[in-house]
C-alpha cells in the first residue's frame, strides 16, 4: 500500500473503518493505529466484524463467542467458518480448526481459503498433505497470496532452495508486498550464510516492526538443527515486536534445547502469563519444573541427569557408556569436544516428545540431540526388551560430534545414517535390523535418491517413510564405508562443514555422480537383501504355519518348518521369532545343544527379549559355559537394567569367576533396586566387597543388612569376621 493510502485510512472516521483497513495498518507496522482501528469496530452491528476485531485485540474468548454468533446468523457462510477455524488454529486447537475448515468446504467445496486452512493444519505436522492442500487453494484462487507463500515456506522446509525461491517469486508477482515470501527469500540467504539485506530492506520499508521475518528465518535454522542461530533470530524478532508470542515460545524451547534452562523458563513463563498457553509452553514448563526431581552427575567430559527414582541403578552403566563413546568418537572422528556433553535421561514416556516439540519426523524417536545437549528415554519409559538404551546413546553421541564438527551445517540424512552405522559398528547386535517396512520399500522401489533423502525425514509421503529413511541412510553409510573406506565418511563430514551440497559431496568425495551412486547403491542393497525380499511372503506364510504347529506341540514339524524358513528372514528377532520357536521345540526334545545354538543366533542378531536371553544364560551355565552365560546377561544391562534378577544372577556368576569388581557393581544394582529381601541384598554386596578387600565398605553393608533383619545370621557371622 502506498503511503498516501495509509494516511487516508488514518484520516477515516472511526465508524467508517473496515476489517481490511485495520489489517492494512497492521500489515504496514502501524500497530497502535491498527489496534485503535480494531477497537473502533467493536460497536459494529455485525458479529463477524466484531469477532475479527476482538481476535486482533487478543480477546480470544470474546472473539470465539462472536464467531459462534456469526455462524448462527449465517450458517451457510464458508468464509466465517474458515476464519473461525483460523482462530482455533492460532489458539492451539488443530482438531477444531480442521473440523471448521471441512464444514466450510461442505458449504462450498471450491472455497480456496478453507483449503489453505487445512494446509496450515497439516503443516504443523510436516505432512505432505500440507503441500497438496496449498496447491488446491492456489489452483482455485490464483490470487490467494498466502497460499502461494505457504508453498514457498513448505518447499524450503524440504531444503529445496530453488523451488522455494520460485514459489516465493510467484507470491511476489501476486503482491509486491508479500512479506512472508520475502522472508522465505531472506531465509534462503541466511541458511547459506549470505547476507539478506536486499530482502530485509524491502520488508522493513513496508513494515518496520515485522519481526515475523526473523521468526521465519529462526524456524528454518531450527529445523536444520542450527539452534544457536535460531535463538539469535528469535531474539531479533522479539526486539521488533515483543508480542510475537509464538516466537517467544520458540525462543524458550530452543534455549531449553541448548541447556539454558533458567532463561528458557523465564521466556516460557512470560508466554504463559500473557495467556499464550500452547501445549508446547505448558509441557515445557512442566518438564523444567520436573528437573528438581533429577540428580546431576558431573565429570570433566560428561553431565548426566537422572531421575532420583532410578539414579542409583542407572548412573554407573550410563556414565560408563558416555565416557567410552566419547573416547571412541574422539579417536574415530579425530575431533575433541570443547566441553562436557549433557545427557538427560527422561523417565516419563511423554517427556521426550515434549523435549523435541516442533521438530520434523519425530515418530518413534528414542533420543534427540541439540548439540552438546541430548535427551533420551530411560529404559523404564519403554516396554522391557523394546529399547536398547546404549545403542541409542551411542547414536545420539555421534550426532553431538558431527553437528559440532560441521557447526550444525549438515543434512539430516547424513547425520542419521552415520549414527545408525555407528550403532552396529560398536557391536553387531546393536542397532536396528532389516524390518518389514524396509523390505516393503525395497520391493516397491520406494527408496529415495540420495540427493532427496532428507525429504524422507522431514515430509514423509507414506506412514513408514521416516523409519525407511533411517534404514536407507544407515545402509548408504555402510555401503560407502565398505566400498570407499571409513575415511571417506569423514571426508564427507568436512565437505558438509564447508556447506557443500549432497550432489557436490558425492561427486567430490566419492568420484561418481549422484545418479550413478544411486544405481550402484541400489544394486548393492538388492544383492544384500535379495533373500529376504524374494522370500518375505513365503516367510510370512511359514510363520503362520509355524505358530499352528507350535500350538499343536508337534516339535518335529516345528523344527523342520523352522529350519526351512529361518534364513529367509534372519533379521527377524521380534515376538515369536523362528529362533525362539526352534529353541522351545529342541528343549521339549531335550536337545539342549541345538536349543543353545538357536538362542545364540537370536542373541547375536540382536534379539532383546529378557526372558529369552535369561533362558540362554541358564542353558549356557548348565552346559559349563559360564563366560557365555555372563556375556548373555551383560547384554541385558544395555537393554533393561531395572531387572533385579538380572543383576543378582550376573553378580553370582561374576563372583564365581573371580571378577569381584564386576560382581560388586551388579550387587550394588540389586541394592539400588530395593530388592524385597534387603538383608540378603546388602549381605551379598558385603561379601563381594570383603573379597575385594574393601573392608570398611563391607562393614557398612553388613550393618545395613542387620538393620533390615537384626537376626540375619550370615550377616552376623560376616560382621564378626570383619571385626577381627
HUNOR-V486864 format. One record per residue. N is the residue number from 1. PHI is phi in whole degrees, -180 to 180 (* if undefined). OMEGA is omega in whole degrees, -180 to 180 (NA if undefined). Layout:
n: <N;N>
phi: <PHI;PHI>
omega: <OMEGA;OMEGA>
This chain:
n: <1;2;3;4;5;6;7;8;9;10;11;12;13;14;15;16;17;18;19;20;21;22;23;24;25;26;27;28;29;30;31;32;33;34;35;36;37;38;39;40;41;42;43;44;45;46;47;48;49;50;51;52;53;54;55;56;57;58;59;60;61;62;63;64;65;66;67;68;69;70;71;72;73;74;75;76;77;78;79;80;81;82;83;84;85;86;87;88;89;90;91;92;93;94;95;96;97;98;99;100;101;102;103;104;105;106;107;108;109;110;111;112;113;114;115;116;117;118;119;120;121;122;123;124;125;126;127;128;129;130;131;132;133;134;135;136;137;138;139;140;141;142;143;144;145;146;147;148;149;150;151;152;153;154;155;156;157;158;159;160;161;162;163;164;165;166;167;168;169;170;171;172;173;174;175;176;177;178;179;180;181;182;183;184;185;186;187;188;189;190;191;192;193;194;195;196;197;198;199;200;201;202;203;204;205;206;207;208;209;210;211;212;213;214;215;216;217;218;219;220;221;222;223;224;225;226;227;228;229;230;231;232;233;234;235;236;237;238;239;240;241;242;243;244;245;246;247;248;249;250;251;252;253;254;255;256;257;258;259;260;261;262;263;264;265;266;267;268;269;270;271;272;273;274;275;276;277;278;279;280;281;282;283;284;285;286;287;288;289;290;291;292;293;294;295;296;297;298;299;300;301;302;303;304;305;306;307;308;309;310;311;312;313;314;315;316;317;318;319;320;321;322;323;324;325;326;327;328;329;330;331;332;333;334;335;336;337;338;339;340;341;342;343;344;345;346;347;348;349;350;351;352;353;354;355;356;357;358;359;360;361;362;363;364;365;366;367;368;369;370;371;372;373;374;375;376;377;378;379;380;381;382;383;384;385;386;387;388;389;390;391;392;393;394;395;396;397;398;399;400;401;402;403;404;405;406;407;408;409;410;411;412;413;414;415;416;417;418;419;420;421;422;423;424;425;426;427;428;429;430;431;432;433;434;435;436;437;438;439;440;441;442;443;444;445;446;447;448;449;450;451;452;453;454;455;456;457;458;459;460;461;462;463;464;465;466;467;468;469;470;471;472;473;474;475;476;477;478;479;480;481;482;483;484;485;486;487;488;489;490;491;492;493;494;495;496;497;498;499;500;501;502;503;504;505;506;507;508;509;510;511;512;513;514;515;516;517;518;519;520;521;522;523;524;525;526;527;528;529;530;531;532;533;534;535;536;537;538;539;540;541;542;543;544;545;546;547;548;549;550;551;552;553;554;555;556;557;558;559;560;561;562;563;564;565;566;567;568;569;570;571;572;573;574;575;576;577;578;579;580;581;582;583;584;585;586;587;588;589;590;591;592;593;594;595;596;597;598;599;600;601;602;603;604;605;606;607;608;609;610;611;612;613;614;615;616;617;618;619;620;621;622;623;624;625;626;627;628;629;630;631;632;633;634;635;636;637;638;639;640;641;642;643;644;645;646;647;648;649;650;651;652;653;654;655;656;657;658;659;660;661;662;663;664;665;666;667;668;669;670;671;672;673;674;675;676;677;678;679;680;681;682;683;684;685;686;687;688;689;690;691;692;693;694;695;696;697;698;699;700;701;702;703;704;705;706;707;708;709;710;711;712;713;714;715;716;717;718;719;720;721;722;723;724>
phi: <*;-71;-58;-63;-68;-64;-59;-62;-64;-63;-89;-65;-60;-55;-68;-88;-68;-121;-58;-64;-59;-65;-63;-65;-62;-63;-59;-97;80;-88;-70;-61;-65;-63;-63;-64;-62;-63;-61;-68;-87;-67;-94;-61;-79;-100;-62;-63;-62;-61;-59;-63;-66;-63;-60;-63;-88;65;-99;-69;-66;-64;-62;-59;-62;-72;-62;-60;-67;-63;-66;-62;-77;-136;-64;-107;-100;-69;-64;-63;-63;-67;-65;-62;-60;-67;-62;-62;-64;-67;-104;74;-120;-64;-63;-69;-62;-59;-60;-68;-63;-69;-64;-63;-71;-67;-77;-143;-75;-114;-85;-59;-60;-70;-65;-61;-58;-64;-63;-67;-60;-69;-67;-61;-103;56;-88;-63;-65;-60;-64;-61;-71;-66;-65;-61;-61;-73;-68;-74;-139;-61;-99;-78;-64;-64;-68;-68;-64;-64;-62;-65;-61;-68;-64;-71;-61;-83;61;-101;-62;-63;-66;-60;-65;-65;-66;-65;-63;-63;-65;-70;-70;-72;-144;-67;-107;-74;-63;-72;-66;-64;-65;-65;-58;-62;-65;-59;-66;-61;-66;-102;58;-113;-66;-120;-62;-59;-88;-67;-61;-65;-62;-79;-70;-81;-142;-70;-118;-81;-63;-58;-64;-69;-63;-63;-60;-61;-57;-72;-61;-67;-71;-97;65;-99;-68;-60;-70;-59;-61;-61;-72;-64;-63;-61;-61;-74;-65;-81;-147;-64;-97;-82;-68;-64;-67;-66;-62;-66;-60;-61;-63;-77;-63;-63;-62;-88;84;-94;-68;-64;-71;-56;-61;-61;-67;-68;-66;-64;-59;-60;-66;-102;68;-94;-120;-67;-60;-61;-68;-61;-70;-68;-63;-63;-65;-63;-61;-70;-65;-66;-92;-105;-109;-111;-112;-121;-132;-59;-114;-137;-128;-117;-108;-129;-63;-55;-63;-133;-61;-63;-77;-85;-50;-63;-73;-69;-65;-61;-70;-59;-64;-65;-65;-62;-64;-67;-69;-58;-77;-67;-90;56;-152;-112;-68;-95;-176;-74;-93;-100;-117;-103;-108;-98;-82;-80;-57;-87;-66;-67;-62;-63;-64;-109;-52;90;-95;-77;61;-91;-55;77;-67;-107;-157;-151;-119;-118;120;-90;-120;-136;-126;-151;-67;-77;-55;-77;-82;-124;-62;-51;94;-102;-140;-100;-65;-67;-62;-62;-62;-63;-58;-68;-68;-61;-59;-54;-68;-68;-65;-68;-63;-102;55;68;-103;-149;-68;-61;-60;-73;-64;-68;-63;-66;-66;-63;-58;-66;-59;-78;-67;-68;-157;-59;-89;-86;73;-96;-90;-67;-104;-58;-64;-69;-60;-62;-64;-67;-59;-96;56;-95;-69;-89;-60;-59;-69;-116;-67;-57;-59;-67;-89;-89;-133;-62;-97;-145;-56;-101;-66;-62;-60;-63;-67;-59;-60;-62;-62;-63;-67;-61;-68;-57;-63;-63;-63;-71;-87;-108;99;-60;-62;-66;-63;-68;-60;-65;-56;-70;-68;-65;-61;-85;65;-84;-79;-58;-56;-69;-65;-61;-64;-72;-87;-109;75;-135;-75;-56;-66;-68;-59;-59;-62;-67;-64;-64;-64;-63;-67;-61;-67;-68;-109;-54;-62;-63;-70;-69;-106;-61;-64;-64;-64;-60;-63;-63;-61;-65;-65;-64;-61;-62;-67;-67;-61;-80;58;-88;-62;-63;-69;-60;-64;-65;-67;-60;-66;-73;-107;-54;-83;-71;-147;-68;-75;-77;-129;-81;-54;61;-67;-61;-56;-68;-62;-64;-60;-62;-66;-63;-66;-60;-93;62;-99;-68;-62;-68;-63;-60;-59;-66;-72;-65;-64;-56;-67;-68;-77;123;-60;-128;-68;-61;-63;-68;-66;-65;-62;-60;-61;-63;-65;-65;-65;-63;-84;85;-102;-63;-64;-72;-63;-63;-61;-63;-69;-60;-57;-68;-63;-89;-112;-150;-75;-85;-128;-61;-60;-56;-68;-64;-65;-66;-60;-62;-65;-66;-62;-67;-104;65;-92;-66;-64;-63;-63;-59;-62;-68;-75;-65;-65;-59;-62;-63;-81;57;-50;-57;-101;-64;-62;-65;-63;-67;-64;-63;-66;-61;-60;-66;-65;-63;-63;-86;66;-100;-68;-63;-65;-62;-63;-61;-71;-63;-60;-65;-62;-73;-66;-74;-147;-56;-95;-73;-64;-57;-69;-61;-64;-67;-64;-62;-63;-71;-84;-72>
omega: <179;-179;-178;180;178;179;-179;179;-178;-179;-180;169;-175;-177;-176;-178;175;177;-180;178;-180;180;178;177;179;-180;-178;173;177;-169;177;179;178;179;177;178;180;179;-180;-178;-175;179;179;176;-175;-178;-180;178;179;179;-180;-179;180;177;-179;-180;177;173;-164;-180;177;178;178;180;-179;174;179;178;-179;178;178;180;-176;-172;-178;-178;-178;-178;-178;179;-179;179;177;177;179;175;179;180;179;-177;164;179;-177;-177;-180;177;-180;179;-179;177;179;175;178;179;175;176;-179;-175;175;-177;-172;-179;177;175;176;178;178;177;180;176;-178;-177;178;-180;179;-178;176;179;176;179;-177;-178;177;177;176;-178;-177;176;-180;-180;-177;179;-178;-170;-178;177;179;176;179;178;177;180;-179;178;179;173;177;-179;176;-174;-178;-180;179;180;180;179;178;178;177;178;-180;175;176;180;178;177;178;-172;-178;174;177;179;175;176;179;-179;177;179;-179;-178;179;177;177;178;-178;-174;179;180;-180;176;179;-179;-172;171;178;-177;-174;-180;-176;178;179;179;178;178;176;177;179;179;-178;173;-175;-178;171;174;176;-169;-179;179;177;178;-179;-178;175;176;177;-180;-177;176;178;-178;-176;-177;172;-171;177;177;179;178;179;175;179;-179;-177;170;177;179;180;180;179;-167;-176;179;177;-179;-179;-179;-179;179;178;175;-178;-178;178;172;169;-169;175;176;179;180;-176;-176;178;176;179;180;178;175;-178;-180;175;179;-179;171;-179;178;-176;168;180;-176;-173;168;-176;180;-178;175;-178;-177;-175;-177;-176;-177;-173;-171;-175;-177;-177;-178;178;-179;175;-179;-179;-180;180;179;-179;-177;177;180;-177;-175;179;-175;180;178;-177;178;-180;176;179;177;176;-180;-168;-173;-176;-175;-177;-173;180;176;177;-177;-175;-175;177;-179;178;172;-173;-172;174;-179;179;-180;179;-177;-180;-175;178;177;174;177;180;176;165;175;-178;176;-177;176;-180;179;-179;-170;175;-172;-178;177;178;-180;179;177;-177;179;171;177;-180;-178;-174;177;-180;-178;-176;-174;177;-178;-175;-179;-177;-175;-175;180;179;-180;-180;179;176;177;-177;180;-178;174;178;178;-175;-179;176;177;-178;179;169;-175;-178;180;179;177;179;180;177;180;-173;176;-177;-179;-176;171;-176;-179;-178;-171;177;-179;180;177;-171;-176;-176;-179;174;-167;-175;-173;178;179;-180;-179;173;-180;-177;-179;178;179;177;179;173;-177;-180;-180;-179;-175;-174;-178;-175;-177;177;175;177;176;180;177;-177;177;177;178;177;176;174;-178;179;177;-180;179;179;-179;-173;-171;-179;175;177;175;177;-180;178;177;-180;-180;-178;179;-178;177;178;-178;179;179;-178;-174;-173;-177;-178;-177;-177;-174;-175;180;178;179;179;178;179;178;179;179;-180;178;180;180;179;178;179;-178;177;-171;180;179;176;-179;-180;-178;-179;179;-180;-173;-173;-173;170;180;-175;-179;-173;179;179;-175;179;178;178;180;-178;179;179;-180;179;180;178;179;177;179;-180;176;-171;-180;178;178;178;-179;180;-179;174;176;179;-179;-177;179;178;177;-171;180;-174;-178;-180;180;177;177;177;-179;179;-179;179;-180;179;180;179;-179;-176;180;179;176;178;-180;180;-178;178;177;-177;176;179;-177;-180;-176;180;-175;-176;-179;178;-175;180;-179;-179;177;179;-180;180;175;-178;180;175;171;-172;-179;177;179;-180;-179;-179;-179;171;178;177;178;-178;-179;177;178;-176;177;-176;180;-180;-179;180;-180;-179;177;178;179;-179;179;177;180;180;-180;177;-167;-180;178;179;-179;179;-179;177;179;178;177;-179;174;179;-179;-174;-178;-175;-170;179;179;178;-179;-179;178;177;-180;-179;-178;-177;NA>
